[in-house]
Amino acid sequence: MPLRLGNPDHVCELQPIDFAAVARGFGVADWSVDDPAECGEALARSMPARRKIALTVASDTARELV
C-alpha cells in the first residue's frame, strides 16, 4: 500500500448505486423513462403531483447525443 505523508492510502470502491431506490427510501417517488426524448413529457406529468420526484433516465453513453 503506497504511503502519502506517512499515512496509508485508502481506497473505497462503491458498487453501482441505485439512486431510485435511495430516493424511495427517503419517501420520494421515482419515475423512469427509457428514452431521453421522453424527459420533457415526464417532467410535465410531474408538475401537477406537487411532490418531490426522482426521474431516472436510461441512456446509451456509447451513442453520441445531439
ZAPA-935939 format. One record per residue: z, x, y of N, C-alpha, C in turn; residue in three letters; residue number from 0. Coordinates in Angstrom, 2 decimals. Each point is the difference from the previous one (the first is absolute). Example, Ala and Ser with C-alpha at 12.3 -4.5 7.8 and 13.67 -1.06 7.14 Angstrom:
2
+---------+---------+---------+---------+---------+---------+---------+---------+---------+------+------+
!     n_z !     n_x !     n_y !    ca_z !    ca_x !    ca_y !     c_z !     c_x !     c_y ! seba ! fise !
+---------+---------+---------+---------+---------+---------+---------+---------+---------+------+------+
!    7.80 !   13.19 !   -5.69 !    0.00 !   -0.89 !    1.19 !    0.00 !    0.90 !    1.20 !  ALA !    0 !
!   -0.72 !   -0.35 !    1.05 !    0.06 !    0.82 !    1.19 !    0.73 !   -0.77 !    1.09 !  SER !    1 !
+---------+---------+---------+---------+---------+---------+---------+---------+---------+------+------+
***
This chain:
66
+---------+---------+---------+---------+---------+---------+---------+---------+---------+------+------+
!     n_z !     n_x !     n_y !    ca_z !    ca_x !    ca_y !     c_z !     c_x !     c_y ! seba ! fise !
+---------+---------+---------+---------+---------+---------+---------+---------+---------+------+------+
!    0.00 !    0.85 !   -1.17 !    0.00 !   -0.85 !    1.17 !    0.00 !    0.90 !    1.24 !  MET !    0 !
!   -0.98 !   -0.16 !    0.90 !   -0.05 !    0.86 !    1.18 !    1.18 !   -0.25 !    0.93 !  PRO !    1 !
!    0.41 !    1.04 !    0.70 !    1.10 !   -0.13 !    0.95 !   -0.54 !    0.00 !    1.42 !  LEU !    2 !
!    0.61 !   -0.81 !    0.83 !   -0.36 !   -0.05 !    1.41 !    1.31 !    0.05 !    0.79 !  ARG !    3 !
!    0.16 !    1.02 !    0.80 !    1.23 !    0.19 !    0.78 !    1.24 !   -0.05 !   -0.88 !  LEU !    4 !
!   -0.13 !    0.49 !   -1.22 !    1.14 !    0.06 !   -0.90 !    0.29 !   -1.31 !   -0.72 !  GLY !    5 !
!   -0.76 !   -1.04 !    0.27 !    0.23 !   -1.29 !   -0.66 !   -1.14 !   -0.29 !   -0.97 !  ASN !    6 !
!    0.31 !   -0.55 !   -1.16 !   -1.09 !   -0.32 !   -0.93 !   -0.90 !   -1.09 !    0.58 !  PRO !    7 !
!   -1.27 !    0.10 !   -0.31 !   -0.99 !   -0.98 !    0.45 !    0.06 !   -1.19 !   -0.96 !  ASP !    8 !
!    0.28 !   -1.17 !    0.49 !    0.10 !   -1.19 !   -0.84 !   -1.25 !   -0.86 !    0.16 !  HIS !    9 !
!   -0.40 !   -0.62 !   -1.08 !   -1.18 !   -0.86 !    0.01 !    0.39 !   -1.36 !   -0.54 !  VAL !   10 !
!   -0.52 !   -1.02 !    0.60 !    0.23 !   -1.37 !   -0.47 !   -1.36 !   -0.66 !   -0.15 !  CYS !   11 !
!   -0.35 !   -0.33 !   -1.22 !   -1.27 !   -0.68 !   -0.24 !    0.28 !   -1.47 !   -0.26 !  GLU !   12 !
!   -0.59 !   -0.86 !    0.81 !    0.15 !   -1.44 !   -0.17 !   -1.21 !   -0.55 !   -0.72 !  LEU !   13 !
!    0.24 !   -0.91 !   -0.88 !   -1.09 !   -0.69 !   -0.68 !   -0.66 !   -0.93 !    1.02 !  GLN !   14 !
!   -1.16 !   -0.53 !   -0.30 !   -0.59 !   -0.98 !    0.93 !    0.99 !   -1.13 !    0.28 !  PRO !   15 !
!    0.16 !   -0.32 !    1.25 !    0.97 !   -1.01 !    0.42 !   -0.69 !   -1.35 !    0.12 !  ILE !   16 !
!    0.60 !   -1.02 !   -0.58 !   -0.52 !   -1.36 !    0.11 !    0.63 !   -0.63 !    1.24 !  ASP !   17 !
!   -0.67 !    0.17 !    1.14 !    0.56 !   -0.47 !    1.26 !    0.16 !   -1.52 !    0.04 !  PHE !   18 !
!   -0.86 !   -0.72 !   -0.71 !    0.14 !   -1.46 !   -0.07 !    1.31 !   -0.37 !   -0.69 !  ALA !   19 !
!    0.35 !    0.72 !   -1.06 !    1.26 !   -0.27 !   -0.70 !    1.19 !    0.33 !    0.89 !  ALA !   20 !
!   -0.09 !    1.07 !    0.77 !    1.07 !    0.35 !    0.93 !    0.15 !   -1.10 !    1.04 !  VAL !   21 !
!   -1.13 !   -0.49 !    0.53 !    0.04 !   -1.08 !    0.99 !    0.66 !   -1.25 !   -0.60 !  ALA !   22 !
!   -0.39 !   -0.36 !   -1.22 !    0.60 !   -1.17 !   -0.65 !    1.51 !    0.18 !   -0.15 !  ARG !   23 !
!    0.42 !    1.23 !   -0.27 !    1.43 !    0.28 !   -0.13 !    0.77 !   -0.26 !    1.28 !  GLY !   24 !
!   -0.69 !    0.09 !    1.13 !    0.62 !   -0.28 !    1.29 !   -0.27 !   -1.43 !    0.46 !  PHE !   25 !
!   -0.57 !   -0.83 !   -0.87 !   -0.24 !   -1.39 !    0.34 !   -1.27 !   -0.24 !    0.79 !  GLY !   26 !
!   -0.89 !    0.98 !    0.04 !   -1.26 !   -0.12 !    0.72 !   -1.07 !   -0.50 !   -0.97 !  VAL !   27 !
!   -0.79 !   -0.96 !    0.44 !   -1.10 !   -0.50 !   -0.84 !   -1.07 !    1.07 !   -0.07 !  ALA !   28 !
!   -0.66 !    0.12 !   -1.14 !   -1.10 !    0.96 !   -0.08 !   -1.27 !   -0.71 !   -0.44 !  ASP !   29 !
!   -1.06 !    0.27 !    0.72 !   -1.32 !   -0.52 !   -0.33 !   -0.90 !    1.18 !   -0.26 !  TRP !   30 !
!   -1.03 !   -0.20 !   -0.76 !   -0.92 !    1.10 !   -0.26 !   -1.44 !   -0.48 !    0.12 !  SER !   31 !
!   -0.86 !    0.93 !    0.36 !   -1.43 !   -0.26 !    0.06 !   -0.70 !    1.11 !   -0.77 !  VAL !   32 !
!   -1.11 !   -0.34 !   -0.64 !   -0.74 !    0.97 !   -0.81 !   -1.10 !    0.69 !    0.78 !  ASP !   33 !
!   -0.35 !   -0.55 !    1.15 !   -1.09 !    0.56 !    0.80 !    0.49 !    0.15 !    1.44 !  ASP !   34 !
!   -0.10 !    1.19 !    0.58 !    0.47 !    0.17 !    1.38 !   -0.64 !   -0.98 !    0.99 !  PRO !   35 !
!   -1.16 !   -0.50 !   -0.33 !   -0.66 !   -0.98 !    0.89 !    0.78 !   -1.31 !    0.06 !  ALA !   36 !
!    0.90 !   -0.24 !   -0.94 !    0.80 !   -1.23 !   -0.04 !    1.26 !    0.09 !    0.85 !  GLU !   37 !
!    0.26 !    1.16 !    0.61 !    1.24 !    0.20 !    0.76 !    0.13 !   -0.99 !    1.16 !  CYS !   38 !
!   -1.09 !   -0.20 !    0.74 !    0.05 !   -0.92 !    1.14 !    0.42 !   -1.40 !   -0.41 !  GLY !   39 !
!   -0.59 !   -0.49 !   -1.07 !    0.34 !   -1.34 !   -0.48 !    1.45 !   -0.05 !   -0.46 !  GLU !   40 !
!    0.45 !    1.03 !   -0.71 !    1.38 !    0.02 !   -0.49 !    0.98 !    0.03 !    1.17 !  ALA !   41 !
!   -0.31 !    0.78 !    1.02 !    0.88 !    0.05 !    1.17 !    0.01 !   -1.34 !    0.73 !  LEU !   42 !
!   -1.15 !   -0.65 !    0.10 !   -0.07 !   -1.31 !    0.65 !    0.84 !   -1.03 !   -0.77 !  ALA !   43 !
!   -0.03 !    0.07 !   -1.34 !    0.81 !   -0.91 !   -0.82 !    1.49 !    0.28 !    0.15 !  ARG !   44 !
!    0.34 !    1.26 !    0.31 !    1.42 !    0.36 !    0.08 !    0.65 !   -0.47 !    1.30 !  SER !   45 !
!   -0.77 !   -0.18 !    1.05 !    0.57 !   -0.36 !    1.30 !    0.80 !   -1.30 !   -0.03 !  MET !   46 !
!   -0.51 !   -1.08 !   -0.59 !    0.80 !   -1.23 !   -0.02 !    1.27 !    0.10 !   -0.83 !  PRO !   47 !
!    0.08 !    0.96 !   -0.90 !    1.18 !    0.13 !   -0.86 !    1.24 !    0.36 !    0.81 !  ALA !   48 !
!   -0.18 !    0.68 !    1.15 !    1.11 !    0.35 !    0.90 !    1.12 !    0.74 !   -0.73 !  ARG !   49 !
!   -0.38 !    0.89 !   -0.92 !    0.99 !    0.84 !   -0.69 !   -0.63 !    1.36 !   -0.28 !  ARG !   50 !
!    0.80 !    0.94 !   -0.39 !   -0.52 !    1.33 !   -0.29 !   -0.79 !   -0.02 !   -1.30 !  LYS !   51 !
!   -1.14 !    0.67 !    0.02 !   -0.89 !    0.05 !   -1.16 !   -0.51 !    1.41 !   -0.16 !  ILE !   52 !
!    0.06 !    0.50 !   -1.22 !   -0.61 !    1.30 !   -0.32 !   -1.38 !   -0.28 !   -0.59 !  ALA !   53 !
!   -1.02 !    0.59 !    0.58 !   -1.37 !   -0.22 !   -0.46 !   -0.47 !    1.25 !   -0.74 !  LEU !   54 !
!   -0.26 !   -0.13 !   -1.28 !   -0.48 !    1.11 !   -0.83 !   -1.52 !   -0.10 !   -0.09 !  THR !   55 !
!   -0.68 !    1.08 !    0.36 !   -1.47 !    0.01 !    0.00 !   -0.47 !    1.02 !   -1.01 !  VAL !   56 !
!   -0.76 !   -0.48 !   -1.01 !   -0.60 !    0.90 !   -0.97 !   -1.22 !    0.64 !    0.65 !  ALA !   57 !
!   -0.10 !    1.30 !   -0.11 !   -1.16 !    0.67 !    0.59 !   -0.48 !    1.09 !   -0.93 !  SER !   58 !
!   -1.24 !    0.36 !    0.18 !   -0.61 !    1.08 !   -0.78 !   -0.09 !    1.21 !    0.92 !  ASP !   59 !
!    0.90 !    0.95 !   -0.19 !    0.03 !    1.15 !    0.89 !   -1.19 !    0.91 !   -0.19 !  THR !   60 !
!   -0.71 !   -0.14 !   -1.13 !   -1.18 !    0.83 !   -0.24 !   -1.20 !   -0.51 !    0.77 !  ALA !   61 !
!    0.05 !   -1.29 !    0.39 !   -1.12 !   -0.60 !    0.72 !    0.17 !    0.26 !    1.50 !  ARG !   62 !
!   -1.08 !    0.32 !    0.65 !    0.06 !    0.23 !    1.44 !    0.18 !   -1.33 !    0.71 !  GLU !   63 !
!    1.02 !   -0.06 !    0.85 !    0.25 !   -1.24 !    0.75 !   -0.81 !    0.03 !    1.27 !  LEU !   64 !
!   -0.61 !   -1.12 !    0.31 !   -0.88 !   -0.08 !    1.17 !    0.71 !   -0.76 !    1.10 !  VAL !   65 !
+---------+---------+---------+---------+---------+---------+---------+---------+---------+------+------+
***
